[in-house]
Amino acid sequence: MSAEHPRTDVVVVGAGIIGTLIARELAGRGLGVLLLDPAPGRGASIGNAGLLVPSFTRPMADPSTLWEGLRGMTGGDASLTIGSLSPTVLGWLARFAAAARPGRAGRVAARLVGPARAAAGEYAKLAAETGLDLGVAGNGWLQVTRRPAVLRRKLALTRALAKEGIDHEVLTRAELRIREPELGSDLAGAVFFPGDASLDPAAATHAALVAAKLRGVIVHRARVTSLVRRHGEITAVRTDLGEFSATTYVLATGAGRPGGRGIQPGWGWSIDVPATEPPIGAPLIGLDDHVVFNPLAGRIRITGGMRIGGTPAHRHDHAATAAIRQAAERLVPALRDLPEGTVTRAARPMTPDGLPRVVRTGRNLITASGHGTLGMTLAPATAAAVALLLGPGARAAEVPR
């Protein structure tokens, strides 16, 4: 242990929304916490769509997505591709296929609804604690489609969620046009979820970092290179600033290393399009192309794409963003009159079965990762679950393992 880095109670590795809220939660319980990240408040969190969506907790590991995955492997869908066929990725895909059993996704979604429903309230508390505007809005979420068959399938899934208290409203083509007149005229209908909410992901991540510091968390811009182990325990984390040691270590590194075992990066892209008066009034997703819109202050965030494994090259960025923009303009034709916008590429941490990993992976090591597209939605519950794991004999009951 370096003399300039005295031992503390907990070292949290990773300062995205997950790691930062964990650090804030633990410090609020009286623990000494160090938070390590080469770029705190950045990473995949700022590329998030910014939606808090109890209605969208169904994991990707589902029979209906296997066909889309096959299309992606053969290049038939620019929004869903496989970036590598390495043994690690092939193993992940095999476990994904095994997890895509009929009925399983619905059971997982039911277990995630409770933590997801609490997210908007927790972010409102974060805004009050810091005095910062997170852009939290309870405008609900529209899920639209051009295909009647897709709408029927969505309604069947929605009825299952209704048993968990997820309210919804079915909109005909005419009703949808009245609610959002700038949407394309070829849409068959929509399902509206009034209990869903949205926020500005960059603002939320920044506020979490501010709150953590206010509670006494010490943040170091340090790149972790390895974990130092001895007799089955972690004794330190080795970084470019030296070694840091603690009683307990929490890895919240997303799709990065260390701590990414069993997790593949699900690369996605976000486009921030300047818009003083957004053409749509509420967040929405196009179920046909999986393109998400979130109207924020002064801009629209458009997100989409899922590239499993590997690291995309610039040519992949161009193909993916062109496909996302094309799909977005088909849904909202008024986007054609707006600027190109700025692009962010980020890696979502994807588990094969779609379940977050919030578990003890060693005597004094906790891993909190694998939240996929639900990082913002499940981050507050994950922070509480990690705090429970630190207690004697506690289990992370709120976030399924």
QUIURWO-V901652 format. One record per helix or strand of 3 or more residues. SS is the DSSP state (@ for helix, = for strand). FROM is the first residue (numbers start at 0). TO is the last residue. Records with the same first field share a line. If there is no record, write none. Layout:
# QUIURWO-V901652
SS=FROM-TO  FROM-TO
This chain:
# QUIURWO-V901652
==7-12  32-35  79-81  140-144  168-171  188-192  217-219  223-229  232-238  241-243  245-250  262-273  282-285  290-295  298-307  341-350  356-361  364-368
@=16-27  42-46  53-55  62-72  86-98  103-116  118-129  147-161  172-178  200-213  313-330  332-336  371-389
